[in-house]
Amino acid sequence: MQANQHREPIFSAATTNESKLPPLGFVAVEVNILRPPGDPFNERTWPFPLIREKMSGSTESQIVTRDGYDSDFIDRFVDASLRLAERGAVGIITSCGFLAMAQQQIAERVPIPIATSALIQIPLLRALLPASKAIGVLTYDGDRLGEKHLLALGIVPANVHIRGCPANGHLRHVIQDGGEYNAATMEEELISEASELIKQHPSIRALVLECTQMPPYAKAIQERIGLPVYDVYTMGMWFYSGLSRSQPECWTMI
């Protein structure tokens, strides 16, 4: 093997004690796309077990909305969440940041904690930054993600700047049209859009990636913009760390 040949990380029970950990639940929508490591749907993304339940009849146009969700949609989402709880999940995440608008409705009806969106991290970031500084959000669709999603999480929209990926771009083509996935093209697009967002709003001091397809490129984005970058992966790791506490070996008293 060549020294510079890319090798995918391998997580196994032998290296992570994954088999001893309780699972995180994932409610998946019916969008048939490639989900590489880094996407929260992919089991290889996480150093702990992941179990999934599909929410039937959930299309891209239903999920990615500015208008909220009807009672039937919420009922089907809750049903999938309850199945995960019955299977032993200690918490639940989902597959689209737009579901922030359903966070409270679902959380009230599910017996285990649920985190619907990477946007949940914005209030924490707001507390960490000076009031005069802004938070950026890179989203799948900037025309449909807006104040309603922020307000649903108790986020004051002031000093939160949102930029969407282009309607004719690669991300939208992959998700909306089932187009062929090209990692290099995806990375180039996301870096370009994140850079433009920072250029337009230089007061931004942290970036949140809304879309679950974006985490595989978070490192490349951070290297380009030089700012903290958060996404559904950082949210899931923080979320799980409290759901199932582990005792670091270095804490052992001698």
Secondary structure as UniProt FT lines:
FT   TURN            3..4
FT   HELIX           13..16
FT   HELIX           18..20
FT   STRAND          24..28
FT   TURN            37..38
FT   TURN            40..41
FT   HELIX           43..45
FT   STRAND          50..54
FT   TURN            56..57
FT   HELIX           60..63
FT   HELIX           71..86
FT   TURN            87..88
FT   STRAND          92..94
FT   HELIX           97..102
FT   HELIX           103..107
FT   TURN            108..109
FT   STRAND          114..115
FT   HELIX           118..121
FT   HELIX           122..128
FT   TURN            131..132
FT   STRAND          134..139
FT   TURN            142..144
FT   HELIX           147..152
FT   TURN            153..154
FT   TURN            158..159
FT   STRAND          160..164
FT   TURN            167..168
FT   HELIX           170..177
FT   HELIX           183..200
FT   TURN            202..203
FT   STRAND          204..209
FT   TURN            212..213
FT   HELIX           215..217
FT   HELIX           218..225
FT   STRAND          229..230
FT   HELIX           232..243
FT   HELIX           249..251
//
